[in-house]
Amino acid sequence: MADTITHDELKKIAALAKLSLDGEDTQALIADISGIIEFAKAVSAADIGAFDLTKRDEEYPLREDALSPSLPASVILSNAPETRDGFFITRGL
């Protein structure tokens, strides 16, 4: 890959993110991040000059807003491992 991050750069990123890395994880993460960088460069290099991004295409109009019935809260909450007073209970960070 043309643009890869160095081991030292990865260590700095990991420290900022408060992550610990093992030896095997390091090389895999360098490859993953380098792939993401390459993809981002390819996306940013795409020629979009032929498109007017400020104009909405009238061939594809937005659908009208319409009210539709919602599922009952009891059905939605039935998938939660824990609920209280009609709300999902999540673990704290």
GROMACS elastic network, one bead per residue, 0.5 to 0.9 nm:
[ bonds ]
;  ai    aj funct       b0    kb
    1     4     6  0.64115   500
    1    31     6  0.86406   500
    1    34     6  0.72415   500
    1    35     6  0.77657   500
    1    38     6  0.78732   500
    2    34     6  0.85611   500
    2    38     6  0.79608   500
    3    34     6  0.62715   500
    3    35     6  0.85618   500
    3    37     6  0.72139   500
    3    38     6  0.69061   500
    4    30     6  0.70330   500
    4    31     6  0.74130   500
    4    33     6  0.76791   500
    4    35     6  0.81250   500
    4    37     6  0.79229   500
    4    38     6  0.86839   500
    5     8     6  0.82144   500
    5     9     6  0.61488   500
    5    10     6  0.67402   500
    5    30     6  0.62688   500
    5    31     6  0.84654   500
    5    33     6  0.74908   500
    5    34     6  0.63364   500
    6     9     6  0.51284   500
    6    10     6  0.62744   500
    6    11     6  0.86538   500
    6    30     6  0.74813   500
    7    10     6  0.51043   500
    7    11     6  0.62387   500
    7    12     6  0.87758   500
    7    26     6  0.75673   500
    7    27     6  0.82743   500
    7    30     6  0.74737   500
    8    11     6  0.50254   500
    8    12     6  0.63248   500
    8    13     6  0.87122   500
    9    12     6  0.51261   500
    9    13     6  0.62520   500
    9    14     6  0.85772   500
   10    13     6  0.50300   500
   10    14     6  0.59983   500
   10    15     6  0.84907   500
   10    26     6  0.77486   500
   10    29     6  0.81953   500
   10    30     6  0.70237   500
   11    14     6  0.50379   500
   11    15     6  0.60918   500
   11    16     6  0.86473   500
   11    19     6  0.89491   500
   11    20     6  0.87279   500
   11    21     6  0.81956   500
   11    26     6  0.86802   500
   12    15     6  0.51074   500
   12    16     6  0.62742   500
   12    17     6  0.86530   500
   13    16     6  0.51408   500
   13    17     6  0.61974   500
   13    18     6  0.84279   500
   13    19     6  0.84441   500
   14    17     6  0.50234   500
   14    18     6  0.58182   500
   14    20     6  0.66267   500
   14    21     6  0.75279   500
   15    19     6  0.60001   500
   15    20     6  0.75723   500
   16    19     6  0.77532   500
   21    24     6  0.81643   500
   21    25     6  0.58984   500
   21    26     6  0.60524   500
   22    25     6  0.51405   500
   22    26     6  0.61953   500
   23    26     6  0.52915   500
   23    27     6  0.70897   500
   24    27     6  0.58725   500
   24    28     6  0.66827   500
   24    29     6  0.87851   500
   25    28     6  0.52650   500
   25    29     6  0.59346   500
   25    30     6  0.85077   500
   26    29     6  0.51803   500
   26    30     6  0.61149   500
   26    31     6  0.86683   500
   27    30     6  0.50918   500
   27    31     6  0.62861   500
   27    32     6  0.86711   500
   28    31     6  0.51631   500
   28    32     6  0.61990   500
   28    33     6  0.86795   500
   29    33     6  0.59988   500
   29    34     6  0.83019   500
   30    33     6  0.52928   500
   30    34     6  0.59720   500
   30    35     6  0.85253   500
   31    34     6  0.51231   500
   31    35     6  0.61602   500
   31    36     6  0.87128   500
   32    35     6  0.51290   500
   32    36     6  0.63354   500
   32    37     6  0.87497   500
   33    37     6  0.62010   500
   33    38     6  0.86435   500
   34    37     6  0.50288   500
   34    38     6  0.62253   500
   34    39     6  0.86368   500
   35    38     6  0.50745   500
   35    39     6  0.61703   500
   35    40     6  0.86043   500
   36    39     6  0.50680   500
   36    40     6  0.61169   500
   36    41     6  0.85973   500
   37    40     6  0.51190   500
   37    41     6  0.62159   500
   37    42     6  0.86813   500
   38    41     6  0.51325   500
   38    42     6  0.62613   500
   38    43     6  0.87248   500
   39    42     6  0.50602   500
   39    43     6  0.62192   500
   39    44     6  0.86030   500
   40    43     6  0.51143   500
   40    44     6  0.60954   500
   40    45     6  0.85350   500
   41    44     6  0.50961   500
   41    45     6  0.60654   500
   41    46     6  0.87665   500
   42    45     6  0.51441   500
   42    46     6  0.64735   500
   43    46     6  0.53680   500
   44    47     6  0.83690   500
   45    48     6  0.89412   500
   47    50     6  0.75955   500
   48    51     6  0.55999   500
   48    52     6  0.84269   500
   48    53     6  0.87265   500
   49    52     6  0.76154   500
   51    54     6  0.87912   500
   51    55     6  0.88620   500
   52    55     6  0.57582   500
   52    56     6  0.84674   500
   53    56     6  0.75716   500
   55    58     6  0.88626   500
   56    59     6  0.88127   500
   56    60     6  0.82852   500
   56    61     6  0.81609   500
   57    60     6  0.58498   500
   57    61     6  0.71313   500
   58    61     6  0.54213   500
   58    62     6  0.88198   500
   60    63     6  0.89428   500
   61    64     6  0.89859   500
   62    65     6  0.88647   500
   63    66     6  0.87182   500
   69    72     6  0.89628   500
   70    73     6  0.85063   500
   71    74     6  0.82305   500
   71    75     6  0.65516   500
   71    76     6  0.67748   500
   72    75     6  0.54582   500
   72    76     6  0.66419   500
   72    77     6  0.87934   500
   73    76     6  0.50875   500
   73    77     6  0.59567   500
   73    78     6  0.83908   500
   73    86     6  0.73376   500
   74    77     6  0.51500   500
   74    78     6  0.59661   500
   74    86     6  0.79587   500
   75    78     6  0.51468   500
   75    79     6  0.75202   500
   76    79     6  0.62278   500
   76    80     6  0.78087   500
   77    80     6  0.53058   500
   77    81     6  0.85880   500
   77    82     6  0.84462   500
   77    83     6  0.70015   500
   77    86     6  0.74742   500
   77    87     6  0.74824   500
   77    88     6  0.69323   500
   78    81     6  0.80177   500
   78    82     6  0.89655   500
   78    83     6  0.87380   500
   79    82     6  0.87730   500
   80    83     6  0.65780   500
   80    88     6  0.64214   500
   80    89     6  0.79614   500
   81    88     6  0.82129   500
   81    89     6  0.79875   500
   82    87     6  0.87168   500
   82    88     6  0.63257   500
   82    89     6  0.54466   500
   82    90     6  0.77923   500
   83    86     6  0.64657   500
   83    87     6  0.54352   500
   83    89     6  0.51377   500
   83    90     6  0.86829   500
   84    87     6  0.53735   500
   84    88     6  0.66346   500
   84    89     6  0.66126   500
   85    88     6  0.86465   500
